[in-house]
Amino acid sequence: MLKSKTFLKKTRAGGVMKIVREHYLRDDIGCGAPGCATCGGAHEGPALEPQPQDPASSLCPQPHYLLPDTNVLLHQIVSAWRPGTWASVASSLRLPGSLETYVEQEQGENANDRNDRAIRVAAKWYNEHLKKMSADNQLQVIFITNDRKNKEKAIEEGIPAFTCEEYVKSLTANPELIDRLACLSEEENEIESGKIIFSEHLPLSKLQQGIKSGTYLQGTFRASRENYLEATVWIHGDNEENKEVILQGLKHLNRAIHEDIVAVELLAKSQWVAPSSVVLHDEGQNEEDVEKEEERERMLKTAVSEKMLKPTGRVVGIIKRNWRPYCGMLSKSDIKESRRHLFTPADKRIPRIRIETRQASTLEGRRIIVAIDGWPRNSRYPNGHFVRNLGDVGEKETETEVLLLEHDVPHQPFSQAVLSFLPKMPWSITEKDMKNREDLRHLCICSVDPPGCTDIDDALHCRELENGNLEVGVHIADVSHFIRPGNALDQESARRGTTVYLCEKRIDMVPELLSSNLCSLKCDVDRLAFSCIWEMNHNAEILKTKFTKSVINSKASLTYAEAQLRIDSANMNDDITTSLRGLNKLAKILKKGRIEKGALTLSSPEVRFHMDSETHDPIDLQTKELRETNSMVEEFMLLANISVAKKIHEEFSEHALLRKHPAPPPSNYEILVKAARSRNLEIKTDTAKSLAESLDRAESPTFPYLNTLLRILATRCMMQAVYFCSGMDNDFYHYGLASPIYTHFTSPIRRYADVIVHRLLAVAVGADCTYPELTDKHKLADICKNLNFRHKMAQYAQRASVAFHTQLFFKSKGIVSEEAYILFVRKNAIVVLIPKYGLEGTVFFEEKDKSNPQLIYDDEIPSLKIEDTVFHVFDKVKVKIMLDSSNLQHQKIRMSLVEPQIPGISIPTDTSNMDLNGPKKKKMKLGK
């Protein structure tokens, strides 16, 4: 049946347009109930259960289906109700296009009222229809709504209806589900008679008007990890004058949560502040005790020069909430029998969340997930509800799950739909595979990787040609041969974006059959590759470049150490070793040339754990040793990426997927320049080349580690490198590499960006055909946005994994004393780096409930004076390292000053009687 609506619309030009909207109504949509004689058992989509599980509801004892309204589903969807606990949901089965349940909007009726009536009509139809199935049929459809008027009308119409809370409370067999109910409104869960703390958020319409007029600025709210009373808002658009706005104090933060899109109002210049140097963590004050917060806020204010002041503002409204379920732990209330408790998130940028639960005793000491429901004006903390129990705190499986969830790393097993697109085993190269492919199995190709690497992306070769020149090849796994555009395997790879490497675990971007087998360029097996081959002279100057799909057979899978031994050994002169020596010689020339052009050589301490073979606990922690062979492989990967970038941009000027590294703003370098000046060194930062040359000159014969520290600090000044589509940007420059163009081609097993680049290159060289999405710059821009997010989250997850395993290491090692260097000085602390472990930590000089020394902080030098001792950046100190388990919410590596000796501050060398696990334990044995 066809229904149509006709109406007239005035156009911008002043004409009149007739618009006809047609609505097709079907009479062949089954009810979904198996065995229904009326519908003949026909149904589309998922069917209802023949006999719903008895949910043991005191309100509805007979078997029933549930039909929740839209708002109930939206509010409760994050609560992750367990399958089998709730009755089947029938709402999706009677479609709006059904002849019997279609409802037209009546005159004077708004859209919400029309939708409410449509759901009631569907509920009534179901109940009448189910009665026809059999005379003794007791099945019912229960309507769930939190709208009071909608519920009253449903009951008047003879439809069984309850609120979500009424129904959940009636489930006597599952009382714990009450904890998972979301609060209906911010006002509903306000603290009784609590005084107003925050100003009201302006409505969206006023915010939009204010942003349009320039009264307010729109941006992303970024909370500080180090100071819970401070945040920054990164302003959207081209507002160069106020790209970043500082917020200080609870009232100015005004209930915004990390990653929310907010509207801010700039304060008068007389109220602008400098970023605080105080490290402050929320210690869970009483909700009424806001005066203490105001006292702490006064600590943030420091007398600074006018040039240090930054644009400062306050949040006036929330444009978009970006809440997610949060992992963390319950801080059980001290009040006996209390159902109201505080939840402490694992992410320090998220405020504590107030929840109600009857399971506090069970959940104490466990990692749980909580969702935020709202944040009333008179509550110090937001309200939320319990979602899920993850397991005991400190257990490796639980903590790994937490860090993956917290960093939004997709880690579920690959679905059957994805796995169905993998090649059938046993797999071998066919004649069809060899089409448009060069046979390079005769070449002496080898791979060089870290020990234990199974996902080998790249392999290399170098040989002398008859004309005296050199042929150098970079051969990359041909992943795009196995992952075809648009299928489920491609979609899942695109969603994951990258492989995530944790200390003990690898979360693959593609299924293991590809990552560790068919795509991995292991030795002595034929593998499909995409090769970039250059003809070079002995000065590493490129004479010719060729790109070809190929088949290779690697002659050796070497570690960096094994390759280095071959190069250095006078007794080895086989083809593989000769190839490696040729590659290494050329790599040194290439690196020298890059550095002369202004490429940066920065430093970042990387650590490697040695695991116990049985317990898999870390038994040793060392900084990674870098050899010439690491640099050798890196140089040829960089060269291949640059060569491919040029090629795909030549062919697809608007659709090339490239990677750029923006130059940091001058303000980023302030800490580096000041730190160098404190050592009578000058660092120039006007160009990458001048920075590189300054760093090369910054040597001290009496302090050889100084140059490494400066390079570590320079790394902190850098911007994040990002993927982008060439047709959506004009600035291609890669600052760190001093390259006008760059992309990622060399790691398609672990980076989806490289898969897209392989597809572009394959089309460019006639080895594969294109598809619509590949030449759609808007779709490519969306892919880049997801890839940038996934890469950033992968980095954070890897760091969190290192931090957790470092805690495990020091838990077994006990207390150790090591030399360290100061990286940063704060108003009440110093941040130090311990070279032996590549470990960074904070030494605090103020403690709660203790008399604290006089601290004099100078931001200009920068320095921190304690009593008669002055600390500068790069000063050498000695610290004690220990695992502080006194706060289970955030177990952490604690560092205390040993040297220089400051009375009342430095701890004695003998710390055998120190209590590290809180007030309950009287003694702790070292190494336990």
Backbone hydrogen bonds, N-H to C=O, Kabsch-Sander energy under -0.5 kcal/mol:
donor,donor_aa,acceptor,acceptor_aa,energy
3,K,23,H,-2.8
5,K,21,R,-2.7
7,F,19,I,-2.5
9,K,17,M,-2.9
11,T,15,G,-2.5
14,G,11,T,-1.5
17,M,9,K,-3.5
19,I,7,F,-3.1
19,I,17,M,-0.5
21,R,5,K,-3.1
22,E,20,V,-0.5
23,H,3,K,-3.7
25,L,1,M,-3.6
25,L,23,H,-0.5
26,R,97,G,-3.1
30,G,28,D,-0.7
32,G,42,A,-0.6
36,C,33,A,-1.5
37,A,35,G,-0.6
40,G,36,C,-0.9
41,G,36,C,-1.5
42,A,39,C,-1.3
48,L,32,G,-2.3
57,S,60,C,-0.5
58,S,170,S,-2.5
65,Y,140,Q,-3.0
66,L,88,S,-3.3
67,L,142,I,-2.8
69,D,144,I,-2.2
73,L,69,D,-1.8
74,L,70,T,-2.5
75,H,71,N,-2.5
76,Q,72,V,-2.1
77,I,73,L,-1.3
79,S,76,Q,-1.8
80,A,77,I,-0.9
85,T,82,R,-1.7
86,W,82,R,-0.9
90,A,66,L,-3.1
90,A,88,S,-0.5
91,S,66,L,-0.5
93,L,90,A,-1.7
94,R,90,A,-0.6
95,L,93,L,-1.0
98,S,95,L,-2.0
99,L,26,R,-3.2
102,Y,98,S,-1.0
109,E,106,E,-2.0
114,R,110,N,-2.2
115,N,111,A,-2.4
116,D,112,N,-2.6
117,R,113,D,-2.3
118,A,114,R,-2.2
119,I,115,N,-2.1
120,R,116,D,-2.0
121,V,117,R,-2.5
122,A,118,A,-2.1
123,A,119,I,-2.5
124,K,120,R,-2.7
125,W,121,V,-2.5
126,Y,122,A,-2.4
127,N,123,A,-2.2
128,E,124,K,-2.3
129,H,125,W,-2.8
130,L,126,Y,-3.0
131,K,127,N,-1.2
132,K,128,E,-0.8
132,K,129,H,-0.8
133,M,130,L,-0.9
134,S,130,L,-0.5
137,N,134,S,-1.2
140,Q,63,P,-1.0
142,I,65,Y,-3.1
142,I,140,Q,-0.5
143,F,141,V,-0.5
143,F,160,P,-2.9
144,I,67,L,-1.8
144,I,142,I,-0.5
145,T,143,F,-0.5
145,T,162,F,-2.1
148,R,146,N,-0.7
151,K,147,D,-2.5
152,E,148,R,-2.3
153,K,149,K,-2.5
154,A,150,N,-2.1
155,I,151,K,-2.3
156,E,152,E,-2.2
157,E,153,K,-1.8
158,G,155,I,-1.6
159,I,154,A,-3.0
162,F,143,F,-2.2
167,Y,163,T,-2.3
168,V,164,C,-2.6
169,K,165,E,-2.5
170,S,166,E,-0.9
170,S,167,Y,-0.7
171,L,168,V,-1.5
172,T,56,A,-1.4
172,T,170,S,-1.8
173,A,56,A,-0.6
174,N,171,L,-1.7
177,L,174,N,-1.6
178,I,175,P,-1.5
179,D,176,E,-1.1
180,R,177,L,-1.2
181,L,178,I,-1.5
189,N,185,S,-0.8
190,E,187,E,-1.7
194,G,191,I,-2.1
197,I,377,R,-2.1
198,F,377,R,-1.9
202,L,316,V,-2.7
206,K,203,P,-0.5
207,L,203,P,-2.0
208,Q,204,L,-2.7
209,Q,205,S,-1.8
210,G,206,K,-2.5
211,I,207,L,-2.6
212,K,208,Q,-2.2
213,S,209,Q,-2.2
214,G,210,G,-0.9
215,T,210,G,-1.7
216,Y,210,G,-1.5
217,L,264,V,-2.6
219,G,262,V,-2.2
220,T,234,W,-2.2
221,F,260,D,-2.9
222,R,232,T,-3.4
223,A,221,F,-0.6
224,S,227,N,-0.5
224,S,230,E,-1.7
228,Y,280,L,-1.5
230,E,227,N,-1.7
231,A,247,L,-2.2
232,T,222,R,-2.5
233,V,245,V,-2.5
234,W,220,T,-2.4
234,W,232,T,-0.5
235,I,233,V,-0.8
235,I,243,K,-2.3
236,H,218,Q,-2.6
240,E,238,D,-1.8
243,K,240,E,-0.7
245,V,233,V,-2.2
246,I,311,P,-2.9
247,L,231,A,-3.0
249,G,229,L,-3.0
253,L,249,G,-2.0
254,N,250,L,-2.1
256,A,253,L,-1.6
258,H,349,R,-0.5
259,E,221,F,-3.4
260,D,257,I,-2.5
261,I,320,K,-2.8
262,V,219,G,-2.8
262,V,260,D,-0.6
263,A,317,G,-2.6
264,V,217,L,-2.8
265,E,314,R,-2.6
267,L,312,T,-3.1
271,Q,268,A,-2.7
272,W,269,K,-1.4
273,V,310,K,-0.7
280,L,226,E,-2.0
280,L,278,V,-0.7
289,D,286,N,-0.9
290,V,288,E,-2.1
293,E,289,D,-0.7
294,E,290,V,-2.0
295,E,291,E,-2.1
296,R,292,K,-2.1
297,E,293,E,-2.4
298,R,294,E,-1.4
299,M,295,E,-0.7
299,M,296,R,-0.7
300,L,296,R,-0.6
300,L,297,E,-1.1
301,K,297,E,-0.6
301,K,298,R,-0.6
304,V,302,T,-0.6
308,M,305,S,-1.7
309,L,306,E,-1.3
310,K,273,V,-2.7
313,G,246,I,-2.5
314,R,265,E,-1.7
315,V,252,H,-2.8
316,V,263,A,-2.6
317,G,263,A,-1.2
319,I,261,I,-2.2
319,I,317,G,-0.5
320,K,261,I,-2.0
326,Y,370,V,-3.2
328,G,368,I,-1.9
329,M,344,T,-2.3
330,L,366,R,-0.5
331,S,342,L,-3.9
332,K,330,L,-0.9
338,S,335,I,-1.7
341,H,339,R,-0.6
341,H,355,I,-2.8
342,L,331,S,-1.6
343,F,353,I,-2.8
344,T,329,M,-3.3
346,A,327,C,-2.9
348,K,346,A,-0.6
350,I,347,D,-1.9
353,I,343,F,-2.2
354,R,382,P,-3.3
355,I,341,H,-2.5
355,I,353,I,-0.6
356,E,384,G,-0.5
357,T,339,R,-2.6
362,T,359,Q,-0.5
363,L,359,Q,-2.5
364,E,360,A,-1.5
366,R,363,L,-1.7
367,R,391,G,-3.2
368,I,328,G,-2.7
369,I,388,R,-2.9
370,V,326,Y,-2.6
371,A,385,H,-2.3
373,D,383,N,-3.0
374,G,383,N,-1.5
379,S,376,P,-1.3
383,N,374,G,-3.3
384,G,354,R,-2.4
385,H,371,A,-2.2
386,F,179,D,-1.0
387,V,369,I,-2.9
388,R,369,I,-1.3
390,L,367,R,-3.0
390,L,388,R,-0.5
391,G,367,R,-1.2
393,V,365,G,-1.9
395,E,392,D,-1.3
399,E,395,E,-2.9
400,T,396,K,-2.3
401,E,397,E,-2.0
402,V,398,T,-2.3
403,L,399,E,-2.3
404,L,400,T,-2.0
405,L,401,E,-2.5
406,E,402,V,-3.1
407,H,403,L,-1.3
408,D,405,L,-1.5
409,V,404,L,-2.9
419,L,415,S,-2.6
420,S,416,Q,-1.8
421,F,418,V,-1.7
422,L,419,L,-1.8
434,M,430,T,-1.1
435,K,432,K,-1.3
437,R,434,M,-1.6
438,E,549,K,-3.0
440,L,438,E,-0.8
440,L,551,V,-2.5
443,L,440,L,-1.4
445,I,443,L,-1.7
446,C,460,L,-2.3
447,S,556,A,-2.6
449,D,558,L,-2.5
453,C,450,P,-1.4
456,I,454,T,-1.2
457,D,455,D,-0.9
459,A,475,H,-1.9
460,L,446,C,-3.2
461,H,473,G,-1.6
463,R,471,E,-2.2
465,L,469,N,-3.3
468,G,465,L,-1.9
470,L,536,M,-3.2
471,E,463,R,-3.3
472,V,470,L,-0.5
472,V,534,W,-2.3
473,G,461,H,-2.4
474,V,532,C,-2.5
475,H,459,A,-3.1
475,H,473,G,-0.5
476,I,474,V,-0.5
476,I,530,F,-2.5
477,A,457,D,-2.6
478,D,528,L,-1.8
479,V,477,A,-1.8
481,H,478,D,-1.0
482,F,479,V,-1.4
483,I,479,V,-1.8
484,R,482,F,-0.8
487,N,484,R,-1.4
491,Q,487,N,-2.6
492,E,488,A,-2.2
493,S,489,L,-2.0
494,A,490,D,-2.5
495,R,491,Q,-2.1
496,R,492,E,-2.4
497,G,493,S,-2.7
498,T,496,R,-1.2
499,T,750,R,-2.3
500,V,507,I,-2.3
501,Y,499,T,-0.5
502,L,500,V,-0.7
502,L,505,K,-3.1
507,I,500,V,-3.0
508,D,506,R,-0.9
514,L,511,P,-1.5
515,S,511,P,-2.3
516,S,512,E,-2.4
518,L,513,L,-2.8
519,C,514,L,-2.0
520,S,514,L,-0.7
521,L,456,I,-2.4
522,K,520,S,-2.2
524,D,554,S,-3.2
525,V,522,K,-0.8
527,R,552,I,-2.6
529,A,550,S,-2.9
530,F,476,I,-3.0
531,S,548,T,-3.3
532,C,474,V,-2.7
533,I,531,S,-0.5
533,I,546,K,-3.1
534,W,472,V,-2.9
535,E,544,K,-2.2
536,M,470,L,-3.1
536,M,534,W,-0.6
537,N,541,E,-1.7
540,A,537,N,-1.7
543,L,535,E,-3.5
544,K,535,E,-1.4
546,K,533,I,-2.6
548,T,531,S,-2.3
550,S,529,A,-3.1
551,V,438,E,-1.9
552,I,527,R,-2.8
554,S,522,K,-0.6
554,S,525,V,-0.6
555,K,445,I,-3.8
556,A,445,I,-0.6
558,L,447,S,-3.0
558,L,556,A,-0.7
560,Y,449,D,-1.1
563,A,559,T,-2.6
564,Q,560,Y,-2.1
565,L,561,A,-2.2
566,R,562,E,-1.9
567,I,563,A,-2.1
568,D,564,Q,-2.4
569,S,565,L,-1.5
572,M,569,S,-0.6
573,N,571,N,-0.6
578,T,574,D,-2.6
579,S,575,D,-2.4
580,L,576,I,-2.4
581,R,577,T,-2.5
582,G,578,T,-2.1
583,L,579,S,-2.4
584,N,580,L,-2.7
585,K,581,R,-2.2
586,L,582,G,-2.0
587,A,583,L,-2.6
588,K,584,N,-1.8
589,I,585,K,-1.3
590,L,586,L,-2.6
591,K,587,A,-2.7
592,K,588,K,-2.1
593,G,589,I,-2.2
594,R,590,L,-2.2
595,I,591,K,-2.5
596,E,592,K,-2.0
597,K,593,G,-1.2
598,G,594,R,-0.5
598,G,595,I,-1.0
599,A,594,R,-2.3
600,L,736,G,-2.8
602,L,600,L,-0.7
603,S,711,R,-0.9
608,R,622,Q,-3.5
610,H,620,D,-2.5
611,M,609,F,-0.6
612,D,617,D,-2.6
616,H,612,D,-1.9
619,I,610,H,-3.6
620,D,610,H,-1.2
622,Q,608,R,-2.3
623,T,836,K,-0.7
624,K,606,E,-2.8
626,L,624,K,-0.5
630,N,627,R,-0.7
631,S,627,R,-1.3
632,M,628,E,-2.4
633,V,629,T,-2.3
634,E,630,N,-2.1
635,E,631,S,-2.5
636,F,632,M,-1.5
637,M,633,V,-2.0
638,L,634,E,-2.6
639,L,635,E,-2.2
640,A,636,F,-2.2
641,N,637,M,-2.5
642,I,638,L,-2.3
643,S,639,L,-2.5
644,V,640,A,-2.6
645,A,641,N,-2.2
646,K,642,I,-2.1
647,K,643,S,-1.8
648,I,644,V,-2.9
649,H,645,A,-1.9
650,E,646,K,-1.9
651,E,647,K,-1.9
652,F,648,I,-2.8
656,A,652,F,-0.9
658,L,656,A,-0.8
658,L,724,F,-2.6
659,R,742,Y,-2.8
660,K,722,V,-2.8
661,H,733,Y,-1.3
668,N,665,P,-1.9
669,Y,665,P,-0.5
669,Y,666,P,-1.4
670,E,667,S,-1.3
673,V,669,Y,-2.9
674,K,670,E,-2.6
675,A,671,I,-2.1
676,A,672,L,-2.4
677,R,673,V,-2.4
678,S,674,K,-1.9
679,R,676,A,-1.6
680,N,677,R,-2.2
681,L,676,A,-2.3
683,I,681,L,-0.5
684,K,682,E,-0.5
691,L,687,T,-2.1
692,A,688,A,-2.8
693,E,689,K,-2.6
694,S,690,S,-2.2
695,L,691,L,-2.5
696,D,692,A,-2.0
697,R,693,E,-1.8
698,A,694,S,-1.2
699,E,697,R,-2.5
703,F,700,S,-1.3
706,L,703,F,-1.9
707,N,704,P,-0.6
709,L,705,Y,-2.1
710,L,706,L,-2.4
711,R,707,N,-2.1
712,I,708,T,-2.3
713,L,709,L,-2.4
714,A,710,L,-2.4
715,T,711,R,-1.9
716,R,712,I,-1.2
717,C,713,L,-0.7
717,C,714,A,-0.8
718,M,714,A,-0.5
718,M,715,T,-1.2
719,M,662,P,-0.5
722,V,660,K,-2.6
724,F,658,L,-2.3
726,S,656,A,-2.7
727,G,654,E,-1.2
728,M,725,C,-2.3
729,D,726,S,-0.9
732,F,730,N,-0.8
734,H,739,S,-3.0
735,Y,661,H,-2.4
735,Y,733,Y,-0.8
738,A,734,H,-1.0
739,S,734,H,-1.7
745,F,743,T,-0.5
750,R,747,S,-0.8
751,R,747,S,-1.2
752,Y,497,G,-2.4
755,V,751,R,-0.8
756,I,752,Y,-1.9
757,V,753,A,-2.2
758,H,754,D,-2.6
759,R,755,V,-1.9
760,L,756,I,-2.3
761,L,757,V,-2.6
762,A,758,H,-2.6
763,V,759,R,-2.0
764,A,760,L,-2.2
765,V,761,L,-1.9
766,G,763,V,-1.1
767,A,762,A,-3.0
768,D,762,A,-1.1
774,L,771,Y,-1.4
775,T,771,Y,-0.7
775,T,772,P,-1.2
776,D,773,E,-1.3
777,K,775,T,-0.7
780,L,776,D,-2.4
781,A,777,K,-2.0
782,D,778,H,-1.7
783,I,779,K,-2.2
784,C,780,L,-2.6
785,K,781,A,-2.0
786,N,782,D,-1.9
787,L,783,I,-2.5
788,N,784,C,-2.7
789,F,785,K,-1.7
790,R,786,N,-2.8
791,H,787,L,-2.6
792,K,788,N,-1.9
793,M,789,F,-2.5
794,A,790,R,-2.3
795,Q,791,H,-2.0
796,Y,792,K,-2.1
797,A,793,M,-2.6
798,Q,794,A,-2.4
799,R,795,Q,-2.2
800,A,796,Y,-2.3
801,S,797,A,-2.1
802,V,798,Q,-2.2
803,A,799,R,-2.5
804,F,800,A,-2.3
805,H,801,S,-2.4
806,T,802,V,-2.1
807,Q,803,A,-1.9
808,L,804,F,-2.0
809,F,805,H,-2.2
810,F,806,T,-2.3
811,K,807,Q,-1.7
812,S,808,L,-1.5
813,K,809,F,-1.8
814,G,810,F,-1.8
816,V,881,I,-2.1
818,E,879,V,-2.5
820,A,877,V,-3.0
821,Y,833,L,-2.4
822,I,875,D,-2.1
823,L,831,V,-3.2
824,F,831,V,-1.5
826,R,829,A,-3.3
827,K,277,S,-2.2
828,N,277,S,-0.6
830,I,843,V,-2.0
831,V,824,F,-2.8
832,V,830,I,-0.6
832,V,841,G,-3.0
833,L,821,Y,-2.9
834,I,839,L,-3.2
837,Y,834,I,-1.0
838,G,834,I,-1.4
839,L,834,I,-1.5
841,G,832,V,-2.2
843,V,830,I,-3.0
844,F,842,T,-0.7
845,F,828,N,-2.4
850,K,847,E,-1.3
856,I,865,K,-2.4
857,Y,855,L,-0.6
858,D,863,S,-2.8
859,D,857,Y,-0.5
863,S,858,D,-2.3
864,L,871,F,-1.9
865,K,856,I,-3.1
866,I,864,L,-0.5
866,I,869,T,-3.3
867,E,854,Q,-1.1
869,T,866,I,-2.7
871,F,864,L,-2.9
873,V,862,P,-0.7
874,F,822,I,-3.3
875,D,872,H,-1.8
877,V,820,A,-2.8
878,K,899,E,-2.6
879,V,818,E,-2.7
880,K,896,S,-2.7
881,I,816,V,-3.5
882,M,894,R,-1.9
884,D,882,M,-0.6
884,D,892,K,-3.2
885,S,883,L,-0.8
885,S,916,L,-1.2
886,S,916,L,-0.7
888,L,886,S,-0.7
890,H,887,N,-0.7
891,Q,888,L,-0.6
892,K,884,D,-1.7
894,R,882,M,-3.4
894,R,892,K,-0.6
895,M,842,T,-0.7
896,S,880,K,-1.7
898,V,878,K,-3.0
899,E,878,K,-1.6
905,I,902,I,-2.6
906,S,902,I,-2.2
907,I,897,L,-2.8
911,T,909,T,-0.9
914,M,911,T,-1.6
916,L,914,M,-0.7
921,K,918,G,-0.6
928,K,925,K,-1.4
